[in-house]
């Protein structure tokens, strides 16, 4: 990828190395500091004086080359353009594709990373939050771009973040084709940064998942989460503050780990498992359980005539959620509206396909739970009913 600059930003664009399938490592910066006028530097202000260090941007470019190169995939060819990434859908095997897009961030989970000095996993979270939304519609993630904004570019920190982004892209099977690093003094504090991610996927028109196939009698399977994932961290941090804990203290719910490590466990990426199930023709719908929890995410893939009935005693509730509920005095309904409560993806399958679906998902490494069923719904009925919710938090 060739680097260009506009204003205070370092732009990470696709490169021009011919003959390589997949977006290549980021190439040398388009603007060389060797071209600066020496006399102007001596007598006047420089960009660095204003708080923007182009040399740091160039150093970051070099540091992240191997990470981006490792995400190469068929269809992404850096030889095709220098100002934007180009993807060849035919080369990736698509014949009548629809494009699906998603964008997201990591929220205030970043604050824990910043305060504890741990930056290597939030990039995985960023990718997960985007690509898990794509696969809900049956789409294969193809491309990913990131936006990294900071008050002062610290190359080791930014490189650690991009390394995590690249790891997430490899897990999801998509190419990290570019991004932007914006150094904005005066808008962000020197040590702070923010992230945004953008993903593009594709699905054959005939295979798009809309939820329209969901019907009463279908069963719901749940894929275990890895922890809190990337939602609800403003509430998590408030509970930690009220408990008087530090990030290096043992986690009350996992005393063998520092609290920061336990809470920064990266969001699970469900792409491979969900695509395998979809390609096997065994799924009617997926629901990614993010902000809004069960109450707001499952109805997004249900026809108006359907509701779901879940049993909270049917899956293993990770200890972190019981601790948050007790320590914060958080009501069960609020817990299930804020957090994933141990289920990161809900899968709706035909009743006669449960065993097959479970086998496919478990073969991809997922822990699978039988959550409940789809029922007919009258207009006055709730879309989601959860039995034994209070008991599940202990």
NORJOUR-V10675 format. One record per backbone hydrogen bond with DSSP energy under -0.5 kcal/mol. CO is the residue of the C=O (numbers start at 0). NH is the residue of the N-H. If there is no record, write none. Layout:
<<CO | NH> <CO | NH>>
This chain:
<<0 | 26> <1 | 12> <2 | 29> <3 | 10> <5 | 8> <7 | 182> <8 | 5> <8 | 10> <9 | 180> <10 | 3> <10 | 12> <11 | 178> <13 | 1> <14 | 80> <15 | 17> <16 | 19> <18 | 20> <19 | 21> <21 | 77> <27 | 2> <29 | 31> <31 | 34> <32 | 35> <35 | 37> <36 | 40> <37 | 41> <38 | 42> <39 | 43> <45 | 49> <46 | 51> <47 | 50> <50 | 52> <51 | 53> <52 | 56> <53 | 57> <54 | 58> <55 | 59> <56 | 60> <57 | 61> <58 | 62> <59 | 63> <60 | 64> <61 | 64> <63 | 67> <64 | 68> <65 | 69> <67 | 70> <68 | 71> <72 | 75> <74 | 76> <74 | 87> <75 | 21> <75 | 77> <76 | 79> <77 | 80> <85 | 76> <86 | 88> <87 | 91> <88 | 93> <89 | 92> <95 | 204> <97 | 202> <99 | 200> <101 | 198> <103 | 196> <105 | 108> <106 | 109> <107 | 110> <107 | 111> <108 | 111> <108 | 112> <109 | 113> <110 | 114> <111 | 115> <112 | 116> <112 | 117> <116 | 118> <120 | 123> <120 | 124> <121 | 125> <122 | 126> <123 | 127> <124 | 128> <125 | 129> <126 | 129> <126 | 130> <127 | 131> <129 | 132> <129 | 133> <130 | 134> <131 | 135> <133 | 136> <133 | 138> <134 | 137> <135 | 285> <136 | 208> <138 | 140> <139 | 201> <141 | 174> <142 | 199> <143 | 176> <143 | 177> <144 | 197> <145 | 179> <146 | 148> <146 | 195> <147 | 181> <148 | 193> <149 | 183> <151 | 153> <152 | 154> <153 | 157> <154 | 158> <155 | 159> <156 | 160> <157 | 161> <158 | 162> <159 | 163> <160 | 164> <161 | 165> <162 | 166> <163 | 167> <164 | 168> <165 | 169> <166 | 170> <167 | 171> <168 | 172> <168 | 173> <174 | 143> <174 | 176> <177 | 145> <178 | 11> <179 | 147> <179 | 181> <180 | 9> <180 | 182> <181 | 149> <181 | 183> <183 | 186> <183 | 187> <187 | 185> <188 | 150> <188 | 191> <189 | 151> <191 | 150> <193 | 148> <195 | 146> <196 | 103> <197 | 144> <198 | 101> <199 | 141> <199 | 142> <200 | 99> <201 | 139> <202 | 97> <203 | 206> <204 | 207> <207 | 209> <210 | 213> <214 | 217> <217 | 373> <218 | 220> <218 | 348> <219 | 370> <219 | 371> <220 | 346> <221 | 223> <221 | 368> <222 | 343> <222 | 344> <227 | 230> <231 | 235> <232 | 236> <233 | 237> <234 | 238> <235 | 239> <236 | 240> <237 | 241> <238 | 242> <239 | 243> <239 | 244> <240 | 243> <245 | 248> <246 | 259> <248 | 258> <250 | 253> <253 | 250> <253 | 256> <256 | 250> <257 | 261> <258 | 262> <259 | 263> <261 | 264> <267 | 269> <269 | 273> <270 | 274> <271 | 275> <272 | 276> <273 | 277> <274 | 278> <275 | 279> <276 | 281> <277 | 280> <283 | 210> <284 | 347> <286 | 288> <286 | 345> <287 | 289> <289 | 292> <291 | 295> <292 | 296> <293 | 297> <296 | 299> <297 | 300> <298 | 301> <302 | 305> <304 | 376> <306 | 374> <307 | 309> <307 | 384> <308 | 372> <309 | 311> <309 | 386> <310 | 313> <311 | 314> <314 | 316> <315 | 317> <317 | 320> <317 | 321> <318 | 322> <319 | 323> <320 | 324> <321 | 325> <322 | 326> <323 | 327> <324 | 328> <324 | 329> <330 | 334> <331 | 335> <332 | 336> <333 | 337> <334 | 338> <335 | 293> <335 | 294> <336 | 291> <339 | 342> <341 | 224> <341 | 343> <343 | 288> <344 | 222> <345 | 286> <346 | 220> <346 | 348> <347 | 283> <347 | 284> <348 | 218> <349 | 352> <350 | 353> <352 | 356> <353 | 357> <354 | 358> <355 | 359> <356 | 360> <357 | 361> <358 | 362> <359 | 363> <360 | 363> <360 | 365> <361 | 364> <365 | 367> <366 | 223> <368 | 221> <368 | 370> <370 | 310> <371 | 219> <372 | 308> <373 | 216> <374 | 306> <377 | 380> <382 | 307> <384 | 309> <385 | 388> <386 | 311> <387 | 391> <388 | 392> <389 | 392> <390 | 393>>
